[in-house]
Amino acid sequence: MISVVVPAYNEEEAIAPTVAAIRAMLDGAGWTEGEIVVVDDGSTDATAERAAAAGARVVRHPANAGYGRSLKDGILAAKHDLIAITDADGTYPIDRIPGLAAKVEAGFDMAVGARQGEAYRESALKHPLRLLLRFLVEFPAGQKAPDPNSASRVFR
């Protein structure tokens, strides 16, 4: 079984469609016992309420604690040992999670999705910084990492 962790901050417009897409993916993959854990990171809008109404279990931070803390708390709250993470805004294709999970089931420690096309447009300032990050990740690993700070991951 799998737990999908979704960090969210002020995503009231996007969270319900994202939760619905995750539920459809879980059902389609036969993971009917899979869970969706939305970590509301101190949102000042209706993110938590809309996530819960859409069927997610919600972990709430009383104040914004940051993306990393949200991931940690979501992972700690997860019921299953197979964990997927994705963003609340629909940046990553939810339907790719089963393929990433299959890589982990085949023996990889982690499978990471990479954004492409329109989803991976970045500002002129971020582009050189991402190139530097890619080099720092790829050189010691000896592997290509097209989107090293991807928020689409599956691991145990």
C-alpha positions as CSV (number, residue, x, y, z in Angstrom):
1,M,0.0,0.0,0.0
2,I,1.0,3.6,-0.5
3,S,0.7,7.0,1.3
4,V,0.7,10.1,-0.8
5,V,2.0,13.1,1.0
6,V,1.0,16.6,-0.3
7,P,2.5,19.7,1.4
8,A,0.2,22.6,0.9
9,Y,0.3,26.3,1.7
10,N,-2.6,28.6,0.6
11,E,-3.7,26.2,-2.1
12,E,-7.5,26.4,-1.6
13,E,-8.2,26.5,-5.3
14,A,-5.9,23.6,-6.3
15,I,-6.1,21.2,-3.4
16,A,-9.5,19.6,-4.1
17,P,-8.8,18.8,-7.7
18,T,-5.3,17.5,-6.7
19,V,-6.8,15.2,-4.0
20,A,-9.4,14.0,-6.5
21,A,-6.7,13.2,-9.1
22,I,-4.7,11.3,-6.4
23,R,-7.8,9.3,-5.4
24,A,-8.5,8.4,-9.0
25,M,-4.8,7.3,-9.5
26,L,-4.9,5.2,-6.3
27,D,-8.2,3.5,-7.4
28,G,-6.9,3.0,-10.9
29,A,-3.7,1.4,-9.6
30,G,-5.7,-0.9,-7.3
31,W,-4.4,0.8,-4.2
32,T,-7.9,1.2,-2.7
33,E,-6.4,1.2,0.8
34,G,-3.9,4.0,-0.2
35,E,-4.1,7.2,1.7
36,I,-3.7,10.9,1.0
37,V,-2.0,13.0,3.7
38,V,-2.2,16.8,3.1
39,V,0.0,18.8,5.3
40,D,-1.6,22.3,5.6
41,D,1.4,24.4,6.4
42,G,-0.3,27.3,8.3
43,S,-2.5,28.3,5.4
44,T,-4.5,31.5,5.9
45,D,-7.2,30.3,3.4
46,A,-9.5,27.2,3.2
47,T,-6.8,24.8,2.1
48,A,-7.3,22.4,5.1
49,E,-11.1,22.4,4.9
50,R,-11.1,21.8,1.2
51,A,-8.6,19.0,1.4
52,A,-10.6,17.3,4.2
53,A,-13.8,17.7,2.2
54,A,-12.2,16.1,-0.8
55,G,-11.2,13.0,1.3
56,A,-7.7,13.7,2.5
57,R,-6.4,13.2,6.0
58,V,-5.1,16.6,7.0
59,V,-2.1,17.4,9.3
60,R,-2.1,21.1,10.3
61,H,0.7,23.4,11.2
62,P,-0.5,26.3,13.3
63,A,2.0,28.6,11.5
64,N,4.0,28.3,8.3
65,A,6.9,26.0,9.1
66,G,8.2,25.5,5.5
67,Y,8.2,22.9,2.8
68,G,10.8,20.6,4.4
69,R,9.0,20.5,7.8
70,S,5.7,19.7,5.9
71,L,7.3,16.8,4.1
72,K,8.8,15.4,7.4
73,D,5.5,15.7,9.2
74,G,3.6,14.1,6.4
75,I,6.0,11.2,6.2
76,L,5.8,10.7,9.9
77,A,2.0,10.7,9.8
78,A,1.9,8.2,6.9
79,K,0.4,4.8,7.6
80,H,2.2,2.9,4.8
81,D,5.9,2.4,4.3
82,L,5.7,3.2,0.5
83,I,5.6,7.0,0.3
84,A,4.9,9.2,-2.6
85,I,5.2,13.0,-2.5
86,T,3.7,15.5,-4.9
87,D,2.9,19.2,-4.9
88,A,-0.6,20.5,-4.2
89,D,-0.7,22.7,-7.3
90,G,-0.8,20.0,-9.9
91,T,2.7,20.7,-11.2
92,Y,3.6,17.0,-11.4
93,P,1.5,14.4,-13.3
94,I,-0.2,12.3,-10.6
95,D,-0.7,9.5,-13.0
96,R,3.0,8.8,-13.1
97,I,3.2,7.8,-9.5
98,P,2.5,4.0,-10.2
99,G,5.4,4.0,-12.6
100,L,7.7,5.5,-10.0
101,A,6.4,3.1,-7.4
102,A,7.2,0.2,-9.7
103,K,10.8,1.3,-9.8
104,V,11.0,1.2,-6.0
105,E,9.3,-2.2,-6.0
106,A,12.0,-3.3,-8.5
107,G,14.7,-2.5,-6.0
108,F,15.6,1.2,-6.3
109,D,15.8,3.2,-3.1
110,M,13.9,6.1,-4.6
111,A,12.3,7.0,-8.0
112,V,12.2,10.7,-8.9
113,G,10.0,12.3,-11.6
114,A,11.2,15.1,-13.8
115,R,9.1,18.0,-15.0
116,Q,9.1,18.7,-18.7
117,G,7.8,21.3,-21.1
118,E,5.5,23.9,-19.8
119,A,5.6,22.6,-16.3
120,Y,9.3,23.2,-16.1
121,R,9.5,26.8,-17.2
122,E,11.7,28.8,-14.9
123,S,12.9,32.4,-14.5
124,A,16.1,33.7,-15.9
125,L,17.5,33.9,-12.4
126,K,16.6,30.4,-11.4
127,H,18.0,28.8,-14.6
128,P,21.7,29.2,-13.8
129,L,21.1,28.2,-10.2
130,R,19.4,25.0,-11.4
131,L,22.3,24.2,-13.7
132,L,24.7,24.6,-10.8
133,L,22.4,22.3,-8.6
134,R,22.2,19.7,-11.4
135,F,26.0,19.7,-11.7
136,L,26.4,19.3,-7.9
137,V,24.0,16.4,-7.9
138,E,25.1,14.7,-11.1
139,F,28.9,14.9,-10.8
140,P,29.2,12.9,-7.5
141,A,26.4,10.5,-8.4
142,G,27.7,9.8,-11.9
143,Q,24.1,9.9,-13.1
144,K,21.9,12.3,-15.0
145,A,19.3,14.2,-12.8
146,P,17.2,16.4,-15.1
147,D,15.1,17.8,-12.2
148,P,17.1,17.4,-9.0
149,N,14.8,19.3,-6.8
150,S,11.7,17.5,-8.1
151,A,8.8,17.1,-5.7
152,S,7.6,14.0,-7.4
153,R,9.2,11.1,-5.6
154,V,8.4,7.6,-4.4
155,F,10.5,5.8,-1.7
156,R,10.3,3.6,1.3
